[in-house]
């Protein structure tokens, strides 16, 4: 669990440093996911560190 928390933090820090995520101030993770390209970049960064992700959408 510590790896996934740390890896996520470093990927988002790199997004801020590169200008991909530009919202000022303190932001919850939901704001990062709303920005175009950030979610895909996060999954790619985690994949490079051998952290896989699978998901599904269910209609209610």
GROMACS elastic network, one bead per residue, 0.5 to 0.9 nm:
[ bonds ]
;  ai    aj funct       b0    kb
    1     4     6  0.53658   500
    1     5     6  0.63727   500
    1     6     6  0.87086   500
    2     5     6  0.51447   500
    2     6     6  0.60636   500
    2     7     6  0.83790   500
    3     6     6  0.51811   500
    3     7     6  0.58092   500
    3     8     6  0.83304   500
    3    51     6  0.89739   500
    4     7     6  0.51150   500
    4     8     6  0.59518   500
    4     9     6  0.84923   500
    4    46     6  0.78713   500
    4    51     6  0.73738   500
    5     8     6  0.53186   500
    5     9     6  0.63053   500
    5    10     6  0.88427   500
    6     9     6  0.50798   500
    6    10     6  0.62663   500
    6    11     6  0.86977   500
    7    10     6  0.51600   500
    7    11     6  0.61898   500
    7    12     6  0.86448   500
    7    45     6  0.81047   500
    7    46     6  0.67507   500
    7    49     6  0.78632   500
    8    11     6  0.52076   500
    8    12     6  0.62427   500
    8    13     6  0.85557   500
    8    42     6  0.70962   500
    8    45     6  0.81505   500
    8    46     6  0.70772   500
    9    12     6  0.52653   500
    9    13     6  0.60782   500
    9    14     6  0.86340   500
   10    14     6  0.61563   500
   10    15     6  0.85884   500
   11    14     6  0.51178   500
   11    15     6  0.62873   500
   11    16     6  0.88344   500
   11    41     6  0.80312   500
   11    42     6  0.61293   500
   11    45     6  0.62027   500
   11    46     6  0.77750   500
   12    16     6  0.63135   500
   12    17     6  0.86117   500
   12    21     6  0.79052   500
   12    32     6  0.79219   500
   12    38     6  0.81545   500
   12    41     6  0.89210   500
   12    42     6  0.71336   500
   13    16     6  0.51398   500
   13    17     6  0.61780   500
   13    18     6  0.86194   500
   13    21     6  0.89421   500
   14    18     6  0.59890   500
   14    19     6  0.84058   500
   14    20     6  0.83933   500
   14    21     6  0.89474   500
   15    18     6  0.52511   500
   15    19     6  0.60783   500
   15    21     6  0.54309   500
   15    22     6  0.84511   500
   15    38     6  0.73434   500
   15    41     6  0.82089   500
   15    42     6  0.86192   500
   16    19     6  0.51608   500
   16    20     6  0.60041   500
   16    22     6  0.62825   500
   16    23     6  0.86985   500
   17    20     6  0.77440   500
   17    21     6  0.81890   500
   18    21     6  0.78129   500
   19    22     6  0.58018   500
   20    35     6  0.83762   500
   20    36     6  0.85513   500
   20    37     6  0.76477   500
   20    38     6  0.68755   500
   21    24     6  0.89612   500
   21    32     6  0.68869   500
   21    35     6  0.69477   500
   21    36     6  0.88061   500
   21    37     6  0.89396   500
   21    38     6  0.69624   500
   22    35     6  0.89391   500
   23    26     6  0.85841   500
   23    27     6  0.77734   500
   23    31     6  0.83415   500
   23    32     6  0.85634   500
   24    27     6  0.79215   500
   27    30     6  0.79023   500
   27    31     6  0.61942   500
   27    32     6  0.75852   500
   28    31     6  0.57818   500
   28    32     6  0.73347   500
   29    32     6  0.52570   500
   29    33     6  0.65372   500
   29    34     6  0.89457   500
   30    33     6  0.51459   500
   30    34     6  0.64322   500
   31    34     6  0.51522   500
   31    35     6  0.67737   500
   32    35     6  0.55979   500
   32    36     6  0.87294   500
   32    38     6  0.62163   500
   32    39     6  0.71370   500
   33    36     6  0.77430   500
   33    37     6  0.83441   500
   33    38     6  0.59933   500
   33    39     6  0.50019   500
   33    40     6  0.87060   500
   33    42     6  0.87952   500
   34    37     6  0.86697   500
   34    38     6  0.76042   500
   34    39     6  0.76437   500
   35    38     6  0.56838   500
   35    39     6  0.75335   500
   36    39     6  0.74281   500
   36    40     6  0.84339   500
   37    40     6  0.54003   500
   37    41     6  0.60021   500
   37    42     6  0.85705   500
   38    42     6  0.60170   500
   38    43     6  0.86844   500
   39    42     6  0.50431   500
   39    43     6  0.63324   500
   39    44     6  0.86057   500
   40    43     6  0.52291   500
   40    44     6  0.61581   500
   40    45     6  0.86055   500
   41    44     6  0.50197   500
   41    45     6  0.60788   500
   41    46     6  0.85990   500
   42    45     6  0.51009   500
   42    46     6  0.61854   500
   42    47     6  0.85006   500
   43    46     6  0.51206   500
   43    47     6  0.60132   500
   43    48     6  0.86499   500
   43    51     6  0.85101   500
   43    52     6  0.81474   500
   43    53     6  0.75411   500
   44    48     6  0.63037   500
   44    49     6  0.88584   500
   45    48     6  0.51771   500
   45    49     6  0.67235   500
   45    51     6  0.87294   500
   46    49     6  0.51270   500
   46    50     6  0.64973   500
   46    51     6  0.51393   500
   46    52     6  0.71070   500
   46    53     6  0.86166   500
   47    51     6  0.50990   500
   47    52     6  0.57922   500
   47    53     6  0.80842   500
   48    51     6  0.74317   500
   49    52     6  0.87187   500
